[in-house]
Amino acid sequence: MGPGLRLLLDTHALFWIMSDSPKLSRVARSAIAGDGARLIVSVVSGFEITTKYRLGKLPEFGFIAADFPRALAELDHETLGVSMEHAALAGALPHPHKDPFDRLLIAQARVERVPLVSSEQVFDGFGVERIW
């Protein structure tokens, strides 16, 4: 991927891109399609999708969860692992939001200084730029 705006995808945004869902907002769709936009997919999303699918919480994710790496290979993206800095910040965030997947994605957006493509308004209280 060349130079351009790096965009970290929240898990639901990733799913909506991969399923070409109309739930993806016009603003998010425009940013993703923007000139030189570089999509970032966190390993956190892979963990969240496969875990929640296994638990029966996201049955609609079956076509992705069955073979997440293969499904993701069709999307032009960079993969973001979880660093110790990401993990420490996620655990230390003072906000009472308890979802560990969200906390890690928020920490990654802050540490990496990238906007987070997400419909989750609660993220606005965490000091990240949210595109939706």
Secondary structure, DSSP 4 states (H G I P E B T S, - for coil): --SS-EEEEPHHHHHHHHTT-TTS-HHHHHHHHSTT-EEEEEHHHHHHHHHHHHTTS-GGGHHHHTTHHHHHHTS--EEE---HHHHHHHHH--S----HHHHHHHHHHHHHT--EE---GGGGGGT--EE-
